[in-house]
């Protein structure tokens, strides 16, 4: 019996035209990302309307800190996606079933570790990045409560990785849709009605991600293919071999995200030096950057899943087309979103704040960063394409150098002598261009090498 990836709601990645299927696969992921970002956006908007600019800064400026603690485990989820997709391409039923069970165990352990780390490290990290004194207490409270939801968040992220590897992106979207609506209602009740402030939006998020996790587990336990893909709470198989494969691919991806977040923390520290209005304005603009970035994330996921399955099936010709289509669609749609938001900047900023000084900083970030964000597609999609082949170290090294090391050099040199907000923000488009060139060239070299030598590995993942 072979794995059937043609069930309703799943995309057949190995046969037929690619462009339409990639779009069908990607749109729910983009929508899911927008909903996931809406957790934070709704928090910022509600706090902005019913509290102070310090509260906006406390909620909105924690993104890099959350990312540095979470990204390693999200990278392992990427590794799980690639491993399961590769086994599906090989039609290796027993390996798929074994990997699904392994992922369930890893998700639970990851959530527990993050809960402990977040509780212990919240204030030390905030102090290390020079969070303004009028913000740090509120930010610490928000972070500590937020990390209570990490076990549920990891269950969702690993569960959605399983579903995306088999071509199902709709059910994770439906799950997030319910959770986002729950978050909106609870934000309004806890903050507007009960006056809980920062604590209210944090608890609303925790409760909502718990709902999200329960829904995704419900879907996985009722997966139509009980032989390979259905999650069983009674079966706790753990494959050390599959776990090693997930780590080989996932740790480089996770480390890339962690180092990326470390560089963002240094940039956040520089933003903090301009005061709480700059922190709030930057957080407002960053919300829209995150929305647009999920377009790139969607095509990243498509590049990984489609490349992984077709590589496992021995279809290198389709792998090449996957890379080109994902890159073109990511750049085009992200650029369109960037332009629309900058065009309507007054309205977009007004959703979150009416403070003119906060709005001024948000507008500066719009014009210096957001309008060029589509350039990030170059290294993101090219790196995901390489990970679909099981090669994760090269894009990690190049991306860390291009988007992390160079940014730290910029903050420590140029910004030090030209201490303006615009100069600080300029590092984003500069490093997007440099990193994009390096990673795209590396992807082309890998593609050429695989085509020249043929795939003597039979489509099985190698060491990274």
C-alpha angles and dihedrals in degrees: 000000000000127000111269112217095170098082119129112287093021127105120229100226098179103055136048134010116343111204097065093043092049090052093047089049094045104044095069089049091052090047090047091051091050090051091047091051088048088068088069095032093054089047091053093044094050092045090047092055099041104029143027137295087252089059090049089052092047093054100034102044098057097082097099092047093050090046095052091056097039105038097078091059093043086054090056087052087056088052090052090051092053095045095050092044091051092051090049090053089052090047089232101159099180092050092050091052091047093049094050090055091047091052091053091056092046092051093056093047092047093053093050093050092049092049090058096042094048093050093049102039104038099096098034090056093046090051092047092057093049097247107194113266092238090057107036100082093050092044092051093051091048094050096047093051091042092058091056084077096053097099089056092044092053092049089055096045095048091041092052089048089059092049094047092051089061093046099259113129099147100074094053087052093052089049092052092046091060092044093049092052088050090051093050093052094045093047090056094045096045098041109026097035105026098030094226093146117188092358089056097056091045094053091044088057094048093051092046095051088049089056089047093053093049092052095050091048089050090054094047093049089054098044108148093233104067094173098065116359110035116106115233122196089201095055114072102172114163121193113200090193093056090043090055090051090050090050093047090058100027103046095059089048091047094046089051089055092046095050089044088054091048090056089048089052090056089049089047088052089055090048089051089058089068092060138251094302090059090047091051093044093049091048090052093052091042089060090064092043088055091051092053092042090062088067087062091044090055093055090043088059091047092050091051097045099040093043092046095052096042092046089053089050093050095248104138091157090062091045090060092050090048091057094049096045094047092049095049094046093046095051093044100047094040091050091050092051092046092052095047093051094047089047090055095036098135092054093043094050092043090062089069107029144012094193107115095210093050089048091051092058092045090053092050090055091047092056097041102038117010097052090059098040095109087074088074088070089075097069098025098056094037090052092049090049089056091048089055086066090050093256108128108145098070097054088044094055095044094045093047090052096043102041102024113029094040091048092052090050090050093050092047096046119018097032091045091062098031102041102186130125093236093053090050092052094048091077092075100066092037094056093041089061096045095045093044093056093050098047096043090053090049091051092051091049091051092047092051093047093051091049093049099048095036116227103292088171091067091234096301118138116261131203110290 
